[in-house]
Amino acid sequence: MQLVKQLAKDSPIDAEMLREAFTKFTETSEKLQINYEALRKEATDLRTKLAQKELEVKRAEQLATLGKTAAALAHEIRNPLGAITLYVSLLRDDLEKSPEQLELVEAIGRSAESLNYVVTNILQFAKSKPPTMAPVNLYSLCQEVGTEVEKSYTGIRFVSRLEGTPFLLGDAHALRQVLHNLFRNACQAMGGEGDIRCAVLGNEKWCVLKVRDEGPGIPDEVQESLFEPFVTTKNEGTGLGLAVVDQIVKQHKGSIRIHNFHPGAEIEILFPCVRKGASKERAHEENEDSAEGLT
């Protein structure tokens, strides 16, 4: 600035030009500094995302290897498990008049059923086959699986509710597995005693499934990782039940929400019904907006 003032005395025109040049230089330097900071932040964000993607790829490779190994073991387990189930069925017929022995056979049957549940989840998790889509009555599936759960857990009462149409386009076998896992998870959360409330709500645009229990709820710190494989808040189980639910729901282009109550927790699943001429992404957004009033 001293130089500018000195030039102002000698040549007012040259000083003015120099002052403008100095001002432009300052402004340009500030813009360059801002751009530099923005680029540095973007580079840092990209490095962070790249590191995260590398971890995800590594974890996916580990899970794929683990899934293949688990699937191979599950297939080996399923064969003798089928034989055990058959023998239990035969023994039930032979021991109808011997209640004490029959109770032991029933205990074997329940254990075999529990093991079959674990094997089914392992095979489903390891399977990459896309679902076979066809019209499915979700409410009928809920009632069927609910009845099975009531037989396995004598302290459980299944309560269902239907509003609107229960039909959606889906894989009936996979959706049945979703219901088995959700209901079983609810039973375990309640210690085998309480009400499971299941609601199916829908029309031609969407289908919503709500499963609510009377347990202690889901801790906030585990909600984000609840649907990851091998993550569980219970002492029993493999931690694959809800991971399989998440896998199947994603295959059906659906979304999952968690709601905590006092007491209890609710799993809400939105299955979009894609309309003719609409993109899946747009239809999904519209369906989520339509489901906001279903609480």
C-alpha positions in Angstrom: 0.0 0.0 0.0 2.9 2.3 0.6 3.9 1.7 -3.0 0.4 2.5 -4.1 0.4 5.8 -2.1 3.8 6.8 -3.5 2.6 6.2 -7.1 -0.5 8.1 -6.3 1.6 11.2 -5.7 3.7 10.7 -8.9 0.9 9.5 -11.3 -2.8 9.5 -10.2 -3.8 7.5 -13.3 -1.2 4.8 -12.9 -1.9 4.5 -9.1 -5.6 4.0 -9.8 -4.8 1.2 -12.3 -2.4 -0.4 -9.8 -5.0 -0.2 -7.0 -7.6 -2.0 -9.2 -5.0 -4.6 -10.1 -4.2 -5.2 -6.5 -7.8 -5.5 -5.6 -8.4 -8.0 -8.3 -5.4 -10.0 -7.3 -6.7 -10.1 -3.7 -10.1 -11.3 -4.8 -8.6 -13.9 -7.1 -6.4 -15.2 -4.3 -9.4 -15.5 -2.0 -11.3 -17.4 -4.7 -8.4 -19.7 -5.3 -8.1 -20.3 -1.6 -11.8 -21.2 -1.4 -11.6 -23.5 -4.4 -8.5 -25.1 -2.9 -10.3 -25.8 0.4 -13.3 -27.2 -1.5 -11.1 -29.5 -3.6 -9.2 -30.6 -0.5 -12.4 -31.5 1.3 -13.7 -33.3 -1.8 -10.5 -35.3 -2.0 -10.7 -36.2 1.7 -14.3 -37.3 1.2 -13.4 -39.4 -1.8 -10.6 -41.1 0.1 -13.0 -41.8 3.0 -15.6 -43.3 0.6 -12.9 -45.3 -1.2 -11.7 -46.7 2.1 -15.3 -47.5 3.1 -15.9 -49.2 -0.3 -12.8 -51.3 0.1 -14.0 -52.4 3.6 -17.4 -53.3 2.1 -15.9 -55.3 -0.7 -13.6 -57.2 1.7 -16.5 -57.8 4.1 -18.7 -59.0 1.1 -15.9 -61.4 0.1 -15.7 -62.8 3.6 -19.4 -63.2 3.9 -19.6 -64.9 0.5 -16.9 -67.4 1.6 -18.6 -67.9 4.9 -22.0 -68.3 3.2 -20.7 -71.0 0.9 -19.2 -72.9 3.8 -22.3 -72.5 5.9 -24.5 -73.6 2.9 -22.4 -76.7 2.4 -22.7 -77.6 6.1 -26.5 -76.8 6.0 -27.0 -79.2 3.1 -25.2 -82.0 5.0 -27.3 -81.3 8.2 -30.6 -81.2 6.3 -30.5 -84.8 5.2 -30.3 -86.4 8.7 -32.6 -83.7 9.9 -35.3 -84.9 7.5 -34.9 -88.4 8.7 -35.3 -87.2 12.4 -38.5 -85.4 11.5 -39.9 -88.5 9.7 -39.1 -90.7 12.7 -40.7 -88.2 15.1 -43.8 -88.3 13.0 -43.9 -92.1 13.1 -43.3 -92.2 16.8 -46.2 -89.7 17.4 -48.6 -92.2 15.9 -47.2 -95.1 18.0 -47.2 -93.2 21.3 -50.7 -91.7 21.2 -51.6 -93.6 24.3 -48.4 -92.9 26.2 -48.4 -89.2 27.1 -45.1 -89.2 29.0 -43.2 -90.7 26.1 -45.1 -88.6 23.6 -44.0 -85.5 25.4 -40.3 -86.5 24.9 -41.0 -87.1 21.2 -42.6 -83.7 21.0 -39.5 -82.1 22.5 -37.4 -83.9 19.9 -39.7 -82.5 17.2 -39.4 -79.0 18.5 -35.6 -79.2 18.6 -35.6 -80.5 15.0 -37.9 -77.7 14.0 -35.6 -75.2 15.6 -32.6 -76.6 13.8 -34.5 -76.7 10.5 -35.2 -72.9 11.0 -31.5 -72.2 11.4 -30.6 -74.4 8.3 -33.3 -72.6 6.2 -31.9 -69.2 7.1 -28.4 -70.2 6.3 -29.4 -71.6 2.9 -31.6 -68.5 2.1 -28.7 -66.1 3.1 -26.2 -68.0 0.9 -28.6 -68.2 -2.0 -28.3 -65.6 -4.8 -31.1 -66.8 -6.9 -33.6 -64.0 -7.8 -37.2 -64.5 -6.4 -39.9 -66.0 -8.6 -42.6 -63.3 -8.7 -46.4 -64.1 -8.8 -49.5 -62.7 -7.2 -49.4 -63.5 -3.4 -52.1 -63.0 -0.7 -49.9 -61.7 2.1 -52.7 -61.8 4.7 -53.3 -65.5 4.1 -49.6 -66.2 4.5 -49.6 -64.2 7.7 -52.5 -66.3 9.1 -50.9 -69.6 8.0 -47.5 -68.8 9.6 -49.2 -67.3 12.7 -51.1 -70.5 13.3 -47.8 -72.5 13.0 -46.2 -70.1 15.5 -49.1 -70.5 18.0 -48.6 -74.3 17.9 -44.9 -74.0 18.5 -45.2 -71.4 21.3 -48.1 -72.2 23.5 -47.8 -68.8 25.4 -48.1 -66.8 22.1 -51.4 -65.3 20.8 -51.5 -64.2 17.2 -53.7 -61.3 16.3 -54.1 -60.2 12.7 -55.8 -57.3 10.9 -56.5 -56.6 7.3 -57.3 -53.2 5.7 -57.7 -53.1 1.9 -56.4 -55.6 -0.5 -53.7 -58.1 0.7 -52.3 -58.9 -2.8 -48.8 -58.1 -4.0 -46.4 -59.4 -6.6 -43.8 -61.5 -4.8 -42.2 -64.8 -4.1 -44.5 -66.7 -1.8 -41.8 -69.0 -0.4 -39.5 -66.1 0.3 -42.3 -64.0 1.9 -43.2 -67.0 4.1 -39.6 -67.1 5.3 -39.8 -63.3 6.1 -42.9 -63.9 8.2 -41.4 -67.0 10.0 -38.3 -64.9 10.9 -40.3 -61.9 12.1 -42.8 -63.9 14.2 -40.0 -66.1 15.7 -38.0 -63.0 16.5 -41.1 -61.5 18.2 -41.6 -64.7 20.2 -38.0 -64.7 21.4 -38.2 -61.0 22.3 -41.2 -61.7 24.6 -39.8 -64.8 26.1 -42.4 -67.0 24.4 -45.4 -65.3 26.1 -47.5 -62.4 24.7 -49.4 -61.1 21.7 -48.0 -60.8 18.2 -50.0 -58.2 16.3 -49.8 -58.4 12.5 -51.4 -55.9 10.2 -51.6 -56.0 6.4 -52.7 -52.8 4.7 -52.8 -52.1 1.0 -54.4 -51.3 -2.3 -53.3 -51.4 -6.0 -50.4 -49.1 -5.3 -48.7 -50.5 -2.2 -48.8 -53.3 0.4 -47.6 -52.7 4.0 -46.8 -55.3 6.6 -46.6 -54.4 10.3 -45.5 -56.9 12.9 -45.6 -55.7 16.6 -44.6 -57.5 19.8 -44.8 -56.8 23.5 -41.1 -57.2 24.3 -38.6 -54.7 25.7 -38.1 -52.9 22.4 -35.0 -52.6 20.2 -32.1 -50.6 21.7 -31.3 -47.4 19.7 -27.6 -48.3 19.5 -28.3 -51.6 17.6 -31.0 -50.4 15.3 -28.6 -49.4 12.5 -26.9 -52.8 12.5 -29.9 -54.9 13.3 -30.3 -56.3 9.8 -26.6 -57.1 9.3 -25.7 -60.8 9.3 -24.6 -62.4 12.5 -25.9 -59.4 14.6 -28.2 -60.4 17.4 -29.4 -58.9 20.7 -30.3 -62.3 22.1 -28.3 -65.2 23.6 -29.9 -67.7 21.2 -29.9 -67.8 17.4 -27.3 -67.1 14.7 -28.1 -63.5 13.9 -29.2 -64.4 10.4 -33.0 -64.2 10.8 -33.4 -60.4 10.3 -30.5 -60.3 7.8 -32.5 -62.8 5.6 -35.6 -60.6 6.1 -33.6 -57.6 4.8 -32.2 -59.6 1.9 -35.7 -60.7 0.7 -37.3 -57.3 1.2 -34.6 -55.7 -0.9 -35.1 -58.4 -3.6 -38.8 -57.2 -3.6 -37.7 -53.6 -3.9 -39.2 -52.9 -0.5 -38.1 -50.9 2.6 -38.0 -51.6 6.3 -38.8 -49.2 9.2 -38.4 -49.8 13.0 -40.7 -48.3 15.6 -40.2 -48.6 19.3 -43.1 -48.5 21.7 -43.5 -48.8 25.5 -43.6 -51.8 25.6 -42.8 -53.5 22.4 -41.3 -52.9 19.0 -42.8 -52.9 15.5 -41.2 -53.9 12.2 -42.9 -52.1 9.3 -42.2 -53.3 5.7 -43.4 -51.5 2.6 -43.7 -53.5 -0.6 -44.1 -51.3 -3.6 -46.5 -52.4 -6.4 -45.0 -51.0 -9.6 -47.6 -49.5 -11.9 -47.5 -50.0 -15.7 -45.6 -47.2 -17.4 -43.9 -45.9 -14.2 -40.2 -46.4 -13.2 -39.5 -48.6 -10.2 -37.7 -45.7 -8.4 -40.6 -43.2 -9.0 -43.2 -45.8 -8.0 -41.3 -46.5 -4.9 -41.2 -42.8 -3.9 -44.9 -42.4 -4.6 -45.8 -45.5 -2.5 -43.7 -44.3 0.4 -45.7 -41.0 0.4 -48.9 -43.0 0.2 -48.0 -45.1 3.2 -47.4 -42.1 5.5 -51.0 -42.2 6.7 -50.9 -45.8 7.8 -49.5 -45.4 11.3 
